[in-house]
Amino acid sequence: MSTGHQYVVDLTWSGSTGAGYEHYSRSYEMTTGGTLGPFSADPAFGGDPALANPEQLLVMAAASCQLLSFLAVAARSRVDVIEYADRAVGVMPQQSGGPMWITAMTLSPRITVRGDVPDAKLRRMVEIGHRECFIANSVRTEIQVAPTFRQSPEPT
């Protein structure tokens, strides 16, 4: 018997925040291992495993919001983010009684910036982005953000 359920989504964005807040793309891609739309229930609850389910959509919403909030912080800070990829996981433990809910999400963004930006500054920007995320502010689920950073050299 399973002790719980995991919902994994992958997110990718590329572009540049170097020109500031008004000039970067807010478009990105997400996958759940299946196609998006139509939707179904989690396979554990009789749904179609080839379709995205509401639990994955909640994880997608949190990951998307963190991305967009972080990009806004980066653009305002004049930090040139050129790639952002995240594997986000939501966990819903099996309950012996009472309602089930997604108790935790872990967002693991891999962020690439152009130039030499200290990791401490990037971590602070991630924290600010998390504080500004509408979805994180709207749910009771604990959302942990565990970023990794990569520096890309300035173009010559």
N, CA, C and O atoms as a GROMACS GRO file, in nm:
protein
  624
    1MET      N    1   0.084  -0.119   0.000
    1MET     CA    2   0.000   0.000   0.000
    1MET      C    3   0.088   0.124   0.000
    1MET      O    4   0.186   0.131   0.074
    2SER      N    5   0.055   0.218  -0.080
    2SER     CA    6   0.130   0.343  -0.090
    2SER      C    7   0.115   0.426   0.037
    2SER      O    8   0.010   0.427   0.101
    3THR      N    9   0.221   0.496   0.072
    3THR     CA   10   0.215   0.585   0.189
    3THR      C   11   0.180   0.727   0.150
    3THR      O   12   0.170   0.814   0.236
    4GLY      N   13   0.161   0.750   0.023
    4GLY     CA   14   0.125   0.885  -0.021
    4GLY      C   15   0.136   0.899  -0.171
    4GLY      O   16   0.161   0.802  -0.243
    5HIS      N   17   0.119   1.020  -0.215
    5HIS     CA   18   0.118   1.050  -0.358
    5HIS      C   19   0.215   1.165  -0.385
    5HIS      O   20   0.229   1.256  -0.304
    6GLN      N   21   0.282   1.159  -0.500
    6GLN     CA   22   0.371   1.267  -0.542
    6GLN      C   23   0.323   1.319  -0.677
    6GLN      O   24   0.279   1.243  -0.762
    7TYR      N   25   0.334   1.451  -0.693
    7TYR     CA   26   0.294   1.516  -0.817
    7TYR      C   27   0.412   1.598  -0.866
    7TYR      O   28   0.453   1.694  -0.802
    8VAL      N   29   0.468   1.559  -0.981
    8VAL     CA   30   0.590   1.620  -1.033
    8VAL      C   31   0.557   1.697  -1.160
    8VAL      O   32   0.488   1.648  -1.248
    9VAL      N   33   0.609   1.819  -1.168
    9VAL     CA   34   0.597   1.899  -1.290
    9VAL      C   35   0.734   1.957  -1.323
    9VAL      O   36   0.814   1.985  -1.234
   10ASP      N   37   0.760   1.974  -1.451
   10ASP     CA   38   0.884   2.034  -1.497
   10ASP      C   39   0.851   2.165  -1.568
   10ASP      O   40   0.755   2.173  -1.644
   11LEU      N   41   0.931   2.266  -1.540
   11LEU     CA   42   0.911   2.400  -1.595
   11LEU      C   43   1.040   2.446  -1.659
   11LEU      O   44   1.147   2.424  -1.603
   12THR      N   45   1.033   2.511  -1.775
   12THR     CA   46   1.151   2.570  -1.838
   12THR      C   47   1.117   2.707  -1.894
   12THR      O   48   1.009   2.730  -1.948
   13TRP      N   49   1.212   2.798  -1.880
   13TRP     CA   50   1.203   2.933  -1.934
   13TRP      C   51   1.341   2.971  -1.982
   13TRP      O   52   1.441   2.932  -1.920
   14SER      N   53   1.349   3.045  -2.090
   14SER     CA   54   1.476   3.104  -2.132
   14SER      C   55   1.445   3.238  -2.194
   14SER      O   56   1.338   3.261  -2.249
   15GLY      N   57   1.542   3.325  -2.184
   15GLY     CA   58   1.526   3.461  -2.233
   15GLY      C   59   1.632   3.549  -2.172
   15GLY      O   60   1.747   3.508  -2.159
   16SER      N   61   1.593   3.670  -2.134
   16SER     CA   62   1.686   3.762  -2.070
   16SER      C   63   1.606   3.867  -1.994
   16SER      O   64   1.514   3.929  -2.048
   17THR      N   65   1.644   3.886  -1.867
   17THR     CA   66   1.586   3.994  -1.787
   17THR      C   67   1.677   4.115  -1.786
   17THR      O   68   1.651   4.213  -1.716
   18GLY      N   69   1.784   4.110  -1.864
   18GLY     CA   70   1.886   4.214  -1.862
   18GLY      C   71   1.837   4.352  -1.902
   18GLY      O   72   1.894   4.451  -1.857
   19ALA      N   73   1.734   4.362  -1.983
   19ALA     CA   74   1.685   4.493  -2.029
   19ALA      C   75   1.581   4.552  -1.934
   19ALA      O   76   1.528   4.660  -1.960
   20GLY      N   77   1.552   4.482  -1.825
   20GLY     CA   78   1.460   4.538  -1.726
   20GLY      C   79   1.322   4.476  -1.728
   20GLY      O   80   1.292   4.389  -1.810
   21TYR      N   81   1.240   4.522  -1.637
   21TYR     CA   82   1.109   4.464  -1.609
   21TYR      C   83   1.014   4.464  -1.728
   21TYR      O   84   0.939   4.368  -1.746
   22GLU      N   85   1.016   4.566  -1.807
   22GLU     CA   86   0.921   4.578  -1.918
   22GLU      C   87   0.955   4.493  -2.039
   22GLU      O   88   0.874   4.482  -2.131
   23HIS      N   89   1.074   4.431  -2.042
   23HIS     CA   90   1.122   4.376  -2.168
   23HIS      C   91   1.152   4.226  -2.172
   23HIS      O   92   1.208   4.180  -2.271
   24TYR      N   93   1.116   4.149  -2.071
   24TYR     CA   94   1.146   4.006  -2.078
   24TYR      C   95   1.017   3.926  -2.102
   24TYR      O   96   0.907   3.972  -2.071
   25SER      N   97   1.034   3.808  -2.158
   25SER     CA   98   0.920   3.722  -2.189
   25SER      C   99   0.865   3.658  -2.063
   25SER      O  100   0.940   3.611  -1.978
   26ARG      N  101   0.735   3.657  -2.052
   26ARG     CA  102   0.667   3.588  -1.941
   26ARG      C  103   0.616   3.451  -1.986
   26ARG      O  104   0.541   3.387  -1.912
   27SER      N  105   0.654   3.405  -2.103
   27SER     CA  106   0.610   3.276  -2.154
   27SER      C  107   0.708   3.166  -2.113
   27SER      O  108   0.829   3.188  -2.111
   28TYR      N  109   0.655   3.050  -2.081
   28TYR     CA  110   0.737   2.938  -2.036
   28TYR      C  111   0.665   2.809  -2.072
   28TYR      O  112   0.550   2.812  -2.116
   29GLU      N  113   0.732   2.696  -2.052
   29GLU     CA  114   0.673   2.566  -2.081
   29GLU      C  115   0.670   2.482  -1.955
   29GLU      O  116   0.760   2.490  -1.872
   30MET      N  117   0.566   2.401  -1.943
   30MET     CA  118   0.554   2.308  -1.830
   30MET      C  119   0.506   2.174  -1.882
   30MET      O  120   0.428   2.168  -1.977
   31THR      N  121   0.554   2.067  -1.820
   31THR     CA  122   0.505   1.934  -1.853
   31THR      C  123   0.475   1.858  -1.725
   31THR      O  124   0.531   1.885  -1.619
   32THR      N  125   0.386   1.762  -1.738
   32THR     CA  126   0.349   1.677  -1.625
   32THR      C  127   0.377   1.531  -1.655
   32THR      O  128   0.340   1.443  -1.577
   33GLY      N  129   0.440   1.504  -1.766
   33GLY     CA  130   0.458   1.367  -1.810
   33GLY      C  131   0.346   1.325  -1.905
   33GLY      O  132   0.353   1.218  -1.966
   34GLY      N  133   0.246   1.408  -1.918
   34GLY     CA  134   0.135   1.384  -2.010
   34GLY      C  135   0.104   1.515  -2.081
   34GLY      O  136   0.177   1.613  -2.065
   35THR      N  137   0.000   1.516  -2.157
   35THR     CA  138  -0.039   1.639  -2.224
   35THR      C  139  -0.129   1.720  -2.132
   35THR      O  140  -0.188   1.666  -2.038
   36LEU      N  141  -0.140   1.848  -2.159
   36LEU     CA  142  -0.230   1.932  -2.082
   36LEU      C  143  -0.360   1.949  -2.157
   36LEU      O  144  -0.362   1.986  -2.274
   37GLY      N  145  -0.468   1.923  -2.088
   37GLY     CA  146  -0.602   1.936  -2.141
   37GLY      C  147  -0.631   1.831  -2.246
   37GLY      O  148  -0.555   1.821  -2.342
   38PRO      N  149  -0.733   1.753  -2.233
   38PRO     CA  150  -0.825   1.752  -2.120
   38PRO      C  151  -0.757   1.701  -1.993
   38PRO      O  152  -0.643   1.656  -1.995
   39PHE      N  153  -0.828   1.710  -1.883
   39PHE     CA  154  -0.774   1.675  -1.753
   39PHE      C  155  -0.848   1.556  -1.694
   39PHE      O  156  -0.954   1.517  -1.744
   40SER      N  157  -0.792   1.498  -1.588
   40SER     CA  158  -0.853   1.383  -1.523
   40SER      C  159  -0.816   1.384  -1.376
   40SER      O  160  -0.743   1.472  -1.329
   41ALA      N  161  -0.867   1.287  -1.303
   41ALA     CA  162  -0.828   1.268  -1.164
   41ALA      C  163  -0.691   1.199  -1.160
   41ALA      O  164  -0.647   1.142  -1.259
   42ASP      N  165  -0.626   1.205  -1.045
   42ASP     CA  166  -0.504   1.129  -1.020
   42ASP      C  167  -0.536   0.981  -1.047
   42ASP      O  168  -0.643   0.935  -1.008
   43PRO      N  169  -0.445   0.906  -1.112
   43PRO     CA  170  -0.471   0.764  -1.136
   43PRO      C  171  -0.502   0.686  -1.008
   43PRO      O  172  -0.575   0.587  -1.013
   44ALA      N  173  -0.447   0.728  -0.895
   44ALA     CA  174  -0.475   0.661  -0.768
   44ALA      C  175  -0.622   0.671  -0.730
   44ALA      O  176  -0.671   0.594  -0.648
   45PHE      N  177  -0.693   0.766  -0.791
   45PHE     CA  178  -0.834   0.787  -0.761
   45PHE      C  179  -0.921   0.759  -0.883
   45PHE      O  180  -1.030   0.815  -0.896
   46GLY      N  181  -0.872   0.673  -0.973
   46GLY     CA  182  -0.950   0.629  -1.088
   46GLY      C  183  -0.934   0.712  -1.213
   46GLY      O  184  -1.006   0.691  -1.311
   47GLY      N  185  -0.839   0.806  -1.213
   47GLY     CA  186  -0.820   0.892  -1.329
   47GLY      C  187  -0.732   0.832  -1.436
   47GLY      O  188  -0.674   0.724  -1.419
   48ASP      N  189  -0.722   0.902  -1.546
   48ASP     CA  190  -0.642   0.862  -1.661
   48ASP      C  191  -0.497   0.906  -1.639
   48ASP      O  192  -0.472   1.026  -1.627
   49PRO      N  193  -0.401   0.814  -1.634
   49PRO     CA  194  -0.262   0.851  -1.607
   49PRO      C  195  -0.197   0.934  -1.718
   49PRO      O  196  -0.093   0.995  -1.695
   50ALA      N  197  -0.256   0.937  -1.836
   50ALA     CA  198  -0.198   1.015  -1.947
   50ALA      C  199  -0.237   1.163  -1.940
   50ALA      O  200  -0.186   1.244  -2.017
   51LEU      N  201  -0.327   1.198  -1.849
   51LEU     CA  202  -0.376   1.335  -1.841
   51LEU      C  203  -0.332   1.402  -1.712
   51LEU      O  204  -0.314   1.336  -1.609
   52ALA      N  205  -0.315   1.533  -1.718
   52ALA     CA  206  -0.280   1.609  -1.598
   52ALA      C  207  -0.399   1.608  -1.502
   52ALA      O  208  -0.515   1.602  -1.544
   53ASN      N  209  -0.367   1.613  -1.372
   53ASN     CA  210  -0.472   1.610  -1.271
   53ASN      C  211  -0.469   1.738  -1.187
   53ASN      O  212  -0.373   1.815  -1.196
   54PRO      N  213  -0.571   1.763  -1.107
   54PRO     CA  214  -0.578   1.888  -1.030
   54PRO      C  215  -0.460   1.908  -0.935
   54PRO      O  216  -0.416   2.020  -0.912
   55GLU      N  217  -0.408   1.798  -0.880
   55GLU     CA  218  -0.295   1.809  -0.789
   55GLU      C  219  -0.171   1.860  -0.863
   55GLU      O  220  -0.097   1.944  -0.812
   56GLN      N  221  -0.149   1.809  -0.985
   56GLN     CA  222  -0.037   1.858  -1.066
   56GLN      C  223  -0.058   2.005  -1.102
   56GLN      O  224   0.038   2.082  -1.106
   57LEU      N  225  -0.181   2.043  -1.129
   57LEU     CA  226  -0.209   2.182  -1.164
   57LEU      C  227  -0.178   2.275  -1.047
   57LEU      O  228  -0.132   2.388  -1.068
   58LEU      N  229  -0.203   2.230  -0.924
   58LEU     CA  230  -0.169   2.312  -0.807
   58LEU      C  231  -0.017   2.329  -0.797
   58LEU      O  232   0.031   2.440  -0.772
   59VAL      N  233   0.057   2.220  -0.818
   59VAL     CA  234   0.203   2.229  -0.816
   59VAL      C  235   0.251   2.319  -0.930
   59VAL      O  236   0.343   2.399  -0.912
   60MET      N  237   0.189   2.305  -1.047
   60MET     CA  238   0.224   2.392  -1.161
   60MET      C  239   0.201   2.539  -1.127
   60MET      O  240   0.284   2.624  -1.159
   61ALA      N  241   0.090   2.568  -1.063
   61ALA     CA  242   0.060   2.706  -1.028
   61ALA      C  243   0.166   2.763  -0.935
   61ALA      O  244   0.210   2.877  -0.953
   62ALA      N  245   0.208   2.686  -0.835
   62ALA     CA  246   0.310   2.734  -0.742
   62ALA      C  247   0.444   2.754  -0.813
   62ALA      O  248   0.511   2.855  -0.792
   63ALA      N  249   0.484   2.658  -0.898
   63ALA     CA  250   0.611   2.669  -0.970
   63ALA      C  251   0.608   2.787  -1.068
   63ALA      O  252   0.706   2.861  -1.079
   64SER      N  253   0.497   2.804  -1.138
   64SER     CA  254   0.483   2.915  -1.233
   64SER      C  255   0.492   3.049  -1.162
   64SER      O  256   0.560   3.140  -1.208
   65CYS      N  257   0.422   3.060  -1.051
   65CYS     CA  258   0.420   3.186  -0.977
   65CYS      C  259   0.560   3.220  -0.924
   65CYS      O  260   0.602   3.335  -0.929
   66GLN      N  261   0.633   3.119  -0.874
   66GLN     CA  262   0.769   3.144  -0.825
   66GLN      C  263   0.857   3.192  -0.940
   66GLN      O  264   0.933   3.288  -0.923
   67LEU      N  265   0.848   3.127  -1.056
   67LEU     CA  266   0.924   3.170  -1.173
   67LEU      C  267   0.896   3.316  -1.205
   67LEU      O  268   0.988   3.398  -1.214
   68LEU      N  269   0.770   3.349  -1.223
   68LEU     CA  270   0.733   3.484  -1.266
   68LEU      C  271   0.769   3.589  -1.161
   68LEU      O  272   0.813   3.699  -1.196
   69SER      N  273   0.752   3.556  -1.034
   69SER     CA  274   0.790   3.649  -0.927
   69SER      C  275   0.941   3.670  -0.924
   69SER      O  276   0.988   3.782  -0.909
   70PHE      N  277   1.016   3.560  -0.937
   70PHE     CA  278   1.162   3.571  -0.938
   70PHE      C  279   1.211   3.653  -1.057
   70PHE      O  280   1.299   3.738  -1.041
   71LEU      N  281   1.156   3.628  -1.175
   71LEU     CA  282   1.198   3.706  -1.292
   71LEU      C  283   1.171   3.854  -1.273
   71LEU      O  284   1.251   3.938  -1.314
   72ALA      N  285   1.060   3.888  -1.211
   72ALA     CA  286   1.029   4.029  -1.184
   72ALA      C  287   1.132   4.089  -1.090
   72ALA      O  288   1.179   4.200  -1.112
   73VAL      N  289   1.168   4.016  -0.985
   73VAL     CA  290   1.270   4.064  -0.891
   73VAL      C  291   1.403   4.081  -0.963
   73VAL      O  292   1.471   4.181  -0.944
   74ALA      N  293   1.440   3.983  -1.045
   74ALA     CA  294   1.567   3.990  -1.119
   74ALA      C  295   1.569   4.110  -1.212
   74ALA      O  296   1.668   4.183  -1.218
   75ALA      N  297   1.461   4.131  -1.284
   75ALA     CA  298   1.456   4.244  -1.378
   75ALA      C  299   1.465   4.376  -1.304
   75ALA      O  300   1.537   4.467  -1.348
   76ARG      N  301   1.394   4.389  -1.193
   76ARG     CA  302   1.402   4.514  -1.114
   76ARG      C  303   1.541   4.535  -1.058
   76ARG      O  304   1.585   4.648  -1.040
   77SER      N  305   1.612   4.424  -1.031
   77SER     CA  306   1.748   4.431  -0.976
   77SER      C  307   1.855   4.440  -1.084
   77SER      O  308   1.974   4.448  -1.054
   78ARG      N  309   1.812   4.440  -1.210
   78ARG     CA  310   1.904   4.444  -1.325
   78ARG      C  311   2.001   4.326  -1.326
   78ARG      O  312   2.117   4.339  -1.364
   79VAL      N  313   1.950   4.209  -1.283
   79VAL     CA  314   2.026   4.084  -1.292
   79VAL      C  315   1.973   4.012  -1.415
   79VAL      O  316   1.852   3.992  -1.430
   80ASP      N  317   2.064   3.972  -1.503
   80ASP     CA  318   2.026   3.911  -1.630
   80ASP      C  319   2.012   3.760  -1.613
   80ASP      O  320   2.111   3.687  -1.621
   81VAL      N  321   1.890   3.714  -1.591
   81VAL     CA  322   1.860   3.571  -1.586
   81VAL      C  323   1.840   3.526  -1.730
   81VAL      O  324   1.764   3.587  -1.805
   82ILE      N  325   1.909   3.418  -1.769
   82ILE     CA  326   1.896   3.371  -1.907
   82ILE      C  327   1.831   3.233  -1.916
   82ILE      O  328   1.783   3.194  -2.022
   83GLU      N  329   1.830   3.158  -1.806
   83GLU     CA  330   1.762   3.028  -1.805
   83GLU      C  331   1.710   3.000  -1.665
   83GLU      O  332   1.770   3.038  -1.565
   84TYR      N  333   1.596   2.933  -1.661
   84TYR     CA  334   1.534   2.894  -1.535
   84TYR      C  335   1.462   2.762  -1.563
   84TYR      O  336   1.373   2.757  -1.648
   85ALA      N  337   1.500   2.658  -1.493
   85ALA     CA  338   1.434   2.528  -1.507
   85ALA      C  339   1.403   2.477  -1.368
   85ALA      O  340   1.485   2.490  -1.277
   86ASP      N  341   1.287   2.419  -1.350
   86ASP     CA  342   1.244   2.375  -1.218
   86ASP      C  343   1.183   2.237  -1.228
   86ASP      O  344   1.109   2.207  -1.322
   87ARG      N  345   1.213   2.153  -1.132
   87ARG     CA  346   1.139   2.029  -1.112
   87ARG      C  347   1.070   2.047  -0.978
   87ARG      O  348   1.134   2.046  -0.872
   88ALA      N  349   0.940   2.064  -0.983
   88ALA     CA  350   0.860   2.090  -0.864
   88ALA      C  351   0.784   1.963  -0.825
   88ALA      O  352   0.730   1.893  -0.911
   89VAL      N  353   0.782   1.935  -0.695
   89VAL     CA  354   0.718   1.814  -0.646
   89VAL      C  355   0.623   1.850  -0.532
   89VAL      O  356   0.662   1.919  -0.438
   90GLY      N  357   0.500   1.804  -0.542
   90GLY     CA  358   0.403   1.818  -0.434
   90GLY      C  359   0.378   1.682  -0.372
   90GLY      O  360   0.374   1.581  -0.442
   91VAL      N  361   0.363   1.679  -0.239
   91VAL     CA  362   0.345   1.554  -0.166
   91VAL      C  363   0.212   1.555  -0.092
   91VAL      O  364   0.180   1.650  -0.021
   92MET      N  365   0.136   1.449  -0.111
   92MET     CA  366   0.010   1.431  -0.039
   92MET      C  367   0.016   1.297   0.034
   92MET      O  368  -0.004   1.192  -0.027
   93PRO      N  369   0.043   1.301   0.165
   93PRO     CA  370   0.053   1.175   0.240
   93PRO      C  371  -0.081   1.101   0.244
   93PRO      O  372  -0.188   1.161   0.242
   94GLN      N  373  -0.071   0.969   0.250
   94GLN     CA  374  -0.191   0.886   0.267
   94GLN      C  375  -0.242   0.909   0.409
   94GLN      O  376  -0.165   0.898   0.505
   95GLN      N  377  -0.367   0.941   0.424
   95GLN     CA  378  -0.427   0.967   0.555
   95GLN      C  379  -0.510   0.847   0.597
   95GLN      O  380  -0.580   0.787   0.516
   96SER      N  381  -0.502   0.813   0.727
   96SER     CA  382  -0.586   0.704   0.776
   96SER      C  383  -0.727   0.752   0.807
   96SER      O  384  -0.820   0.673   0.813
   97GLY      N  385  -0.742   0.880   0.826
   97GLY     CA  386  -0.872   0.939   0.851
   97GLY      C  387  -0.863   1.088   0.830
   97GLY      O  388  -0.754   1.145   0.839
   98GLY      N  389  -0.972   1.149   0.804
   98GLY     CA  390  -0.970   1.294   0.781
   98GLY      C  391  -0.937   1.327   0.637
   98GLY      O  392  -0.908   1.238   0.557
   99PRO      N  393  -0.943   1.453   0.605
   99PRO     CA  394  -0.921   1.495   0.465
   99PRO      C  395  -0.774   1.483   0.423
   99PRO      O  396  -0.683   1.502   0.503
  100MET      N  397  -0.755   1.451   0.297
  100MET     CA  398  -0.621   1.449   0.240
  100MET      C  399  -0.594   1.584   0.178
  100MET      O  400  -0.685   1.649   0.126
  101TRP      N  401  -0.467   1.627   0.182
  101TRP     CA  402  -0.428   1.753   0.120
  101TRP      C  403  -0.280   1.749   0.088
  101TRP      O  404  -0.204   1.674   0.150
  102ILE      N  405  -0.239   1.830  -0.007
  102ILE     CA  406  -0.097   1.841  -0.041
  102ILE      C  407  -0.032   1.920   0.071
  102ILE      O  408  -0.055   2.040   0.087
  103THR      N  409   0.052   1.851   0.149
  103THR     CA  410   0.110   1.910   0.269
  103THR      C  411   0.239   1.985   0.243
  103THR      O  412   0.276   2.074   0.320
  104ALA      N  413   0.307   1.951   0.135
  104ALA     CA  414   0.436   2.015   0.108
  104ALA      C  415   0.464   2.015  -0.042
  104ALA      O  416   0.424   1.925  -0.115
  105MET      N  417   0.534   2.118  -0.084
  105MET     CA  418   0.586   2.126  -0.221
  105MET      C  419   0.732   2.167  -0.212
  105MET      O  420   0.770   2.248  -0.128
  106THR      N  421   0.812   2.110  -0.298
  106THR     CA  422   0.951   2.151  -0.310
  106THR      C  423   0.973   2.198  -0.453
  106THR      O  424   0.954   2.123  -0.548
  107LEU      N  425   1.015   2.322  -0.466
  107LEU     CA  426   1.052   2.379  -0.595
  107LEU      C  427   1.204   2.377  -0.601
  107LEU      O  428   1.270   2.420  -0.506
  108SER      N  429   1.260   2.328  -0.709
  108SER     CA  430   1.405   2.314  -0.722
  108SER      C  431   1.454   2.385  -0.847
  108SER      O  432   1.503   2.321  -0.941
  109PRO      N  433   1.443   2.518  -0.850
  109PRO     CA  434   1.484   2.588  -0.971
  109PRO      C  435   1.636   2.584  -0.991
  109PRO      O  436   1.714   2.598  -0.897
  110ARG      N  437   1.675   2.565  -1.118
  110ARG     CA  438   1.815   2.577  -1.160
  110ARG      C  439   1.821   2.704  -1.243
  110ARG      O  440   1.766   2.711  -1.353
  111ILE      N  441   1.887   2.803  -1.189
  111ILE     CA  442   1.882   2.938  -1.244
  111ILE      C  443   2.019   2.974  -1.301
  111ILE      O  444   2.121   2.962  -1.233
  112THR      N  445   2.020   3.019  -1.426
  112THR     CA  446   2.144   3.062  -1.491
  112THR      C  447   2.136   3.212  -1.513
  112THR      O  448   2.041   3.263  -1.572
  113VAL      N  449   2.239   3.282  -1.465
  113VAL     CA  450   2.246   3.427  -1.482
  113VAL      C  451   2.370   3.462  -1.562
  113VAL      O  452   2.469   3.388  -1.561
  114ARG      N  453   2.363   3.573  -1.631
  114ARG     CA  454   2.478   3.621  -1.708
  114ARG      C  455   2.562   3.709  -1.616
  114ARG      O  456   2.510   3.796  -1.546
  115GLY      N  457   2.692   3.685  -1.617
  115GLY     CA  458   2.782   3.767  -1.538
  115GLY      C  459   2.808   3.707  -1.400
  115GLY      O  460   2.765   3.596  -1.369
  116ASP      N  461   2.878   3.784  -1.320
  116ASP     CA  462   2.921   3.740  -1.187
  116ASP      C  463   2.827   3.799  -1.082
  116ASP      O  464   2.845   3.912  -1.038
  117VAL      N  465   2.728   3.722  -1.042
  117VAL     CA  466   2.632   3.765  -0.941
  117VAL      C  467   2.651   3.674  -0.820
  117VAL      O  468   2.640   3.552  -0.834
  118PRO      N  469   2.678   3.729  -0.703
  118PRO     CA  470   2.699   3.645  -0.584
  118PRO      C  471   2.577   3.557  -0.554
  118PRO      O  472   2.463   3.602  -0.565
  119ASP      N  473   2.603   3.432  -0.515
  119ASP     CA  474   2.494   3.341  -0.479
  119ASP      C  475   2.407   3.399  -0.368
  119ASP      O  476   2.285   3.380  -0.370
  120ALA      N  477   2.468   3.469  -0.274
  120ALA     CA  478   2.390   3.528  -0.164
  120ALA      C  479   2.285   3.626  -0.217
  120ALA      O  480   2.173   3.630  -0.168
  121LYS      N  481   2.322   3.705  -0.316
  121LYS     CA  482   2.227   3.799  -0.376
  121LYS      C  483   2.116   3.723  -0.448
  121LYS      O  484   1.999   3.759  -0.437
  122LEU      N  485   2.153   3.617  -0.520
  122LEU     CA  486   2.053   3.538  -0.591
  122LEU      C  487   1.957   3.470  -0.494
  122LEU      O  488   1.837   3.465  -0.518
  123ARG      N  489   2.011   3.417  -0.383
  123ARG     CA  490   1.925   3.354  -0.283
  123ARG      C  491   1.826   3.455  -0.224
  123ARG      O  492   1.709   3.423  -0.204
  124ARG      N  493   1.873   3.574  -0.198
  124ARG     CA  494   1.786   3.680  -0.146
  124ARG      C  495   1.676   3.712  -0.248
  124ARG      O  496   1.561   3.733  -0.211
  125MET      N  497   1.712   3.717  -0.374
  125MET     CA  498   1.613   3.743  -0.479
  125MET      C  499   1.509   3.631  -0.486
  125MET      O  500   1.391   3.658  -0.507
  126VAL      N  501   1.553   3.506  -0.469
  126VAL     CA  502   1.460   3.393  -0.466
  126VAL      C  503   1.363   3.409  -0.349
  126VAL      O  504   1.243   3.387  -0.363
  127GLU      N  505   1.416   3.447  -0.232
  127GLU     CA  506   1.332   3.466  -0.114
  127GLU      C  507   1.230   3.578  -0.136
  127GLU      O  508   1.113   3.563  -0.101
  128ILE      N  509   1.274   3.687  -0.195
  128ILE     CA  510   1.181   3.798  -0.223
  128ILE      C  511   1.074   3.752  -0.322
  128ILE      O  512   0.956   3.780  -0.305
  129GLY      N  513   1.117   3.680  -0.426
  129GLY     CA  514   1.021   3.626  -0.522
  129GLY      C  515   0.918   3.536  -0.455
  129GLY      O  516   0.800   3.542  -0.487
  130HIS      N  517   0.963   3.454  -0.361
  130HIS     CA  518   0.871   3.365  -0.290
  130HIS      C  519   0.771   3.446  -0.207
  130HIS      O  520   0.652   3.415  -0.204
  131ARG      N  521   0.820   3.549  -0.140
  131ARG     CA  522   0.731   3.637  -0.061
  131ARG      C  523   0.629   3.708  -0.149
  131ARG      O  524   0.517   3.734  -0.105
  132GLU      N  525   0.667   3.739  -0.273
  132GLU     CA  526   0.578   3.811  -0.365
  132GLU      C  527   0.487   3.718  -0.446
  132GLU      O  528   0.402   3.765  -0.521
  133CYS      N  529   0.504   3.588  -0.431
  133CYS     CA  530   0.427   3.490  -0.510
  133CYS      C  531   0.283   3.483  -0.460
  133CYS      O  532   0.258   3.446  -0.345
  134PHE      N  533   0.189   3.518  -0.547
  134PHE     CA  534   0.046   3.519  -0.511
  134PHE      C  535  -0.002   3.379  -0.469
  134PHE      O  536  -0.080   3.366  -0.375
  135ILE      N  537   0.043   3.278  -0.539
  135ILE     CA  538  -0.003   3.141  -0.510
  135ILE      C  539   0.050   3.096  -0.375
  135ILE      O  540  -0.026   3.042  -0.294
  136ALA      N  541   0.180   3.116  -0.349
  136ALA     CA  542   0.236   3.077  -0.220
  136ALA      C  543   0.165   3.148  -0.106
  136ALA      O  544   0.148   3.092   0.003
  137ASN      N  545   0.123   3.271  -0.130
  137ASN     CA  546   0.052   3.347  -0.027
  137ASN      C  547  -0.094   3.303  -0.013
  137ASN      O  548  -0.162   3.347   0.079
  138SER      N  549  -0.142   3.218  -0.102
  138SER     CA  550  -0.283   3.180  -0.104
  138SER      C  551  -0.311   3.040  -0.052
  138SER      O  552  -0.427   3.004  -0.030
  139VAL      N  553  -0.208   2.959  -0.031
  139VAL     CA  554  -0.230   2.820   0.010
  139VAL      C  555  -0.166   2.792   0.146
  139VAL      O  556  -0.072   2.859   0.187
  140ARG      N  557  -0.220   2.691   0.214
  140ARG     CA  558  -0.164   2.654   0.345
  140ARG      C  559  -0.049   2.556   0.334
  140ARG      O  560   0.020   2.529   0.432
  141THR      N  561  -0.027   2.502   0.215
  141THR     CA  562   0.081   2.406   0.192
  141THR      C  563   0.216   2.472   0.215
  141THR      O  564   0.239   2.586   0.173
  142GLU      N  565   0.306   2.400   0.283
  142GLU     CA  566   0.443   2.449   0.299
  142GLU      C  567   0.514   2.438   0.165
  142GLU      O  568   0.516   2.331   0.104
  143ILE      N  569   0.571   2.549   0.120
  143ILE     CA  570   0.642   2.550  -0.008
  143ILE      C  571   0.788   2.585   0.020
  143ILE      O  572   0.819   2.696   0.065
  144GLN      N  573   0.876   2.490  -0.008
  144GLN     CA  574   1.020   2.511   0.009
  144GLN      C  575   1.080   2.538  -0.128
  144GLN      O  576   1.047   2.470  -0.226
  145VAL      N  577   1.167   2.637  -0.136
  145VAL     CA  578   1.237   2.668  -0.260
  145VAL      C  579   1.385   2.638  -0.238
  145VAL      O  580   1.449   2.699  -0.152
  146ALA      N  581   1.439   2.545  -0.315
  146ALA     CA  582   1.578   2.500  -0.301
  146ALA      C  583   1.651   2.524  -0.433
  146ALA      O  584   1.666   2.431  -0.513
  147PRO      N  585   1.697   2.647  -0.457
  147PRO     CA  586   1.757   2.679  -0.587
  147PRO      C  587   1.903   2.636  -0.598
  147PRO      O  588   1.973   2.619  -0.499
  148THR      N  589   1.946   2.619  -0.722
  148THR     CA  590   2.089   2.609  -0.755
  148THR      C  591   2.115   2.714  -0.863
  148THR      O  592   2.026   2.750  -0.940
  149PHE      N  593   2.240   2.762  -0.866
  149PHE     CA  594   2.273   2.873  -0.955
  149PHE      C  595   2.390   2.836  -1.044
  149PHE      O  596   2.476   2.756  -1.008
  150ARG      N  597   2.392   2.897  -1.162
  150ARG     CA  598   2.502   2.881  -1.256
  150ARG      C  599   2.530   3.018  -1.316
  150ARG      O  600   2.437   3.090  -1.354
  151GLN      N  601   2.656   3.052  -1.325
  151GLN     CA  602   2.698   3.178  -1.386
  151GLN      C  603   2.733   3.152  -1.532
  151GLN      O  604   2.803   3.056  -1.563
  152SER      N  605   2.685   3.236  -1.619
  152SER     CA  606   2.721   3.230  -1.760
  152SER      C  607   2.808   3.351  -1.790
  152SER      O  608   2.776   3.461  -1.745
  153PRO      N  609   2.916   3.335  -1.863
  153PRO     CA  610   3.002   3.451  -1.889
  153PRO      C  611   2.929   3.559  -1.968
  153PRO      O  612   2.835   3.532  -2.043
  154GLU      N  613   2.974   3.680  -1.948
  154GLU     CA  614   2.922   3.793  -2.025
  154GLU      C  615   2.954   3.769  -2.172
  154GLU      O  616   3.061   3.716  -2.203
  155PRO      N  617   2.865   3.807  -2.263
  155PRO     CA  618   2.897   3.792  -2.406
  155PRO      C  619   3.013   3.884  -2.443
  155PRO      O  620   3.029   3.992  -2.387
  156THR      N  621   3.092   3.839  -2.538
  156THR     CA  622   3.206   3.921  -2.580
  156THR      C  623   3.171   4.010  -2.695
  156THR      O  624   3.256   4.086  -2.743
   0.00000   0.00000   0.00000
